[in-house]
Amino acid sequence: MSQVTQKQVTQKMERHWLARLSLGFEAKRDGSCLKTVRHEGPLRVQKTFQEADGSLHTYLLHPPGGLVTGDALEIDVRCEAKTDVVITTPSAGKVYLCPDDSAAQRQHLKLAVKDSHLDWLPQETIFFNGVKAILSSRIDVSGNGSYMGWEINAFGRPAAGEAFEQGEIRQEINVSIDGRLSHLERTLFEGSNSPLKSRAWGFDGAYIAGTFIAVLKQDYDGVLEMPAGDPVHAAKVGVTVKGRTVIGRYLGGSALECRQSFLAIRDELVAAGMVNVTMPRVLPRVLPRIWNT
């Protein structure tokens, strides 16, 4: 191999980030605490806050601000008995352009909740035109544990005049309760001009798609009242309940509206006593203060 070629390969490898973060939470007399933190690469815990509703808010920070060619993020969270944890991010995630001949951008989440409660509430992820992303989430809930979380995907940047016309996003979500599969979905989002983007049975021109997943501490027999979407964004919101598993969907034009819709579902489930939070009578749940900045 020539010196020039070797230099090019070295520079290309140096531009790739592999970031791992492993977090372990346990219960103390005065509330939940972050017991163990192991990290590799540019992925950190920015701050934790003990809130008035008994939850421990944890902010995850990825200093590069987004994923480029070949980047990989791995996040492993374990919540031990009687913990009440909320995890969010200080800003929207970004996945940038990835050339056709380059390695894909990857993100893998592994969330384990044992006789406790976890809220996974990251801000939206913005997918630039031409990405090549592979996303996977594995959620394992055991005992009388409960979980609520979402993924809010923004395709393209309409405000900047950029549509999502090229690239692809492969997303897998795997949910298990006491080791038994409860929900599995695999989705392929393509940037081609396919009918999926424009037809009423597809995205119908929307560019924000969100998925909300909850695992309750027991079966839910009630009826969830879904919030009405903002007519300006022509949002579509739906929910499915099967035993302990709740799946919410949003399709529209506003990441903020998507988040508010999912928070309404969250509030209703908490008020119904369906989740294993530390202080169930302290309502509404405290929202992350970072969302106000």
N, C-alpha and C positions, 0 to 999 in steps of 0.2 A: 504494500500500500504506500502511495507517495506521501510526502510530508504534508502537502496541501490537503489531500483527502483526509488524512489522520486529524489534522487541525479542525476541519469541518465537522467530522464526527464528534470530536471532543467538545466543540462548542455546542453542538446540537444536544449532546447528553447533559451539558451543564445547564441548559435552559429548562430541563425537566425537573419538576419537584415531586418527590414522594413524601407525603406528609401523613403521619399516623398520630392518633390521639386516643388514649385509653383512659376512661374515667370510672372510678368506683365510688358509689355513695353509700353511706350507712347512717343509721339513726343514733342520735345522741340525746341526752336529757333535754337539751334546749332546742332540739330540732334536727333537721337533716344536715349532714356535712359532707364535703368532698374529701373522702379519705385517701384515695390514691389518684395520682396523675402521672401518666407516662406519655411522653411525646417524642416525635422524631420529625424534623423538618418544620416548615412554617405553619404550624397549627397550634394554637394555644387557648387556654382559658383566660379570657380578659378580666373577668370579675365574677364574684358570687355575691348574692344579696339574700339575707334571711328576711322574708316578707311577713306581713301581719297575718296572712291567711295560713301560715305554717309552711309554706313552700320555700324551697331554696332555688332562687333564680340563678342560672349559670349562663354566661355569655361566651360563646365561642368566637374566636378571632382568627381569620385567615389573612395575614398581612398582604400577600400578593394581590388579593382582591378578586381573583378569578382563576379559572383553569385554562391553560394554553395546551398546545400539542404535547401529548405524552404525560401530562400531569395526572397524579392520582392522590385522592384523599381517602383515608380509612379512619372511621370513627367507631369506637367500641365503648358502649356505655352499659354499666351494670348498676342496678338499683336494688339494694338489699332491703330486707323486711322493714316496714314502717317508715320508709323514706317517702318524701313528697318533693319531686324535682321538676323544675321547668327549665328547658334548654332553648335558647334562641340565639340569634346572630345580630350584630349591631347594624348590618346593612344588607342589601340584596346581594346574592351571589351572582357571579357572571361566568359564562362559558364562552370563550372567544373562538374566532375562526380557526379551523383546523384543516390544513391542506389535505387533499385526497390521499397522498402517499405517506401521510404521517400517522403516528400512533394516536389512538383515541384518547380522549379525556375520560377519566374514570372517578367515580365516587361510590364508596361502599359503606353502608351503615349497618351496625349490629347493635341492637338495643335489647337488653334483657331486664325484665321487670319481675321481681319475686316478692309477692305479698306487700306491694308498695304501689306508688303511682308515679308515672312519668308523663309530662307534656313535652312533646318535641314540636316546637313552633318556630322554625327558621323563617326568615323573611324570604321573599320570592327569589327564584333563580331566573336570570335573564339569559336566554340562549341567543347568541348572535347568529347572523346568517352564516352558514357554512360550517357549523360545529359537527363534531363526530363524538358524541357523548354516550357513555355506558354508565347507567345509574342502577344501583341495587340497594334494597333495604330489607333487612331481616329483623322482625320484631317477635320476641319470645316472651310471653306472659305466663306466669305460673302462680299457683295458689289462688288467693283472692286478689291478686294484683289487677291493676287497670292501667290503661294507656290511652292517650289521645294525641294525635299528631297529624301533620299535613305536609303536602308538597305542593307548592304553588309555582307553576311553570309559565313563564312569559316568553312567547315565541317571537323573536325579532324585536326591533325598537321603532315602533310606529312614530313616536315623537321625533325621531331623528331621520325619518323617511326610509327606514330599513325594514323590509319584510323578511320573513323566514322562508326563503325560496330554495335554498340549497342546504344539504347536510342531513343528518339524522340523529335521533335520540332514542336510545333503547333503555327502557325503564322496567325494572322488576321489583315488585313488592310482595314479600312473603311473610305471612302472619301465622303464628302458632300459639295455641293455648294448651298448657300442660303437655307440650311435646306433640300435640296433634294439629295438623294443618287446619287453619280456620279460613284463610283467604289467600289466594294467589292470583296475581295479575301480571301479565307481560304486555307491554305496549311499545309500539314502534311509531314514532312521530317522524315523518319525512317532510323535507322542505320542497318537494316537487309540487307542481300544480295539479294535485290530485283532487278528485271530487270531495274527499274528506275535508278539505279546507273550506269549501264554499257551499256545499249542500246543507240543507236543513237537517238531514240525518247524520251529518258530520259536525264540523266545527262551526258551520254557518257564518264564516267570516270572523269568528272570535279569535283572539290571540292570547287569552289568558285561560289556562285550564288547571283546575286545582282538584286534588284528592284529599279528603279528610278520612282518617281511620280511627275508630275508637274500639278498644276492647274493654268491656265493662266487667265489674266484679261479679255480676250475676246476669241471668237472662233479662231482657227488657221487653215488657209486654205493653208499654205505652205507645202513644202516637206522637211523633215529633212534628212540631209546627215549624215548617221551614220559613225563613224570612223571605219577604218579597224582594226581588232584585230591583235595582235602580233602572227605571225605564230608559234613561239616557244611554246606558251600556247594554241594554237588552240582555241582561244576564239570565242564565238558566241554572237553577239550583235544585238538586234532588238528593234524596237520602234513601238508603236501604238498611233495614234492620233484620238481622238473622241471629237469634239467640243472644250471645254476648258481643257480637260483632256489629258495628255500625259503619257504613260506608257513605260518605257524603261527596257530592260532585258539584263543581262550579264550572261554568263556561260563560265567558263574557269578555269585557274590555277593561277591567279595573282590578289590579292586584289588591288594592285597599278594600274594595267591595268584597272580593273573594275572602280575604281575611276576616272581615266583619261577619260575613255569612257563616263561616266556620266557627267563629267565636260564639255566635248565637246558638249553634248546635251544642257546643261545649258547655255553655252556661246552663242550657236546659238539662243536659245529662247530669251535671253537678248538682243542680237544684233538686233533681229527682232522686239523689242519693245513689247513683249508679257507679260512682268512682270511689276509689279507696284513698281519698285525700286526708291529710292530717286533721284539718278543722273543717268538716263538711258544712257547719252552720255559718261559717264566715263567708258571706256572699255579697257581691260577686267576687270571683277570684281576682287577685291583683294582677294587672297586666304589666308586662316588662316595661320599665321606665325608659329603656333605650329606644322604644318605638316613638317616643315623643320628641326625640332630638333630630 
